[in-house]
Amino acid sequence: MFNSLDNLEAAKLLKWPGGRHLDQAYIFSLMPAHDTYVEPFCGGATIFFKKPLVKINVIGDTDERLMRFYSAVRQGAARKCPQQVKCDRETFWKAKRASERDGSNVCSMLVTNRLGYHGIDKTYTGDKACQFGTNRKLYTPDQLSEVESKLRRAFLTSQSFETTMEAFDSPTTWHFLDPPWWLAYSEEKYKSGLSVTPEKVYQVASKMKGKVLIIYNDHPKVRQALCRNKFRCFTYDIGVNTGGVRRNRPRLIAVNY
């Protein structure tokens, strides 16, 4: 049975490149019954924060700074941060410098995430997007309480995705995989070992006893790697506004159930 905490939906704290807020309805329509949930490429963890908690909840990412952030947030560290900050270039770069001095600074990471381009802390989002001089909200007290509550019920790990999946795999596990998507420039990263290939994801996922859902952009190389043997694939389009123009972005989901 779910209690009130189990059914709690929390708005994620971080923006993240490739966040799944546009895909969540389709993903949840394919969510199987499970008592263990594993999300080893969590990023902003959209799905974890929106879904009901189960007996065992696991989120992981090899980005150790990100996982330190989640660990600190669940211990209440974000409550020391202002609820909103001035939205301008100076605020962004001040927070970025503080973050570089102390990689575990939760407040600095929140600020650079909110004011950084697409949530990435490498560059300022720009005065137009930031509505220069206005305030940008970092969180609300209710949102923060919900996020802390969910994180306290989760195992956090920065181990590799295969290690995490193997450690928590069982016939009643649901593994949700949202690996780095295949892009033209990804091949160099694959060759250098800096990114996880669709072939590697399939190799690991095909060994699991539990149910696995994998989401990627729809590309021939991804289909070739995933859509075989016990994995079946679905494709759909998501409309995304880019530069004032609405474009369809094709998605692919592979499941072994």
Buried (B, 14 or more C-beta within 10 A) or exposed (E): EEEEEBEBEBBBBBBBEBBBBEBBEBBEEBBEEBEBBBBBBBBBBBBBBBBBBBEBBBBBBBEEBBBBBBBBBBEEBBBEBEBBBBBBBEBBBBBBEBBEEEEBBBBBBBBBBBBBBBBEBEBBBEEEEBEEEEBBEBBEEEBBBBBBBBBEBBBBBBBBBBBBBBBBBEEBBBBBBBBBBBEEEBEEBBEEEEBBBBBBBBEBBBEBEBBBBBBBBBBEBBBEBBBEEEBEBBEEEBEEEEEEEEEEBEBBBBBBE
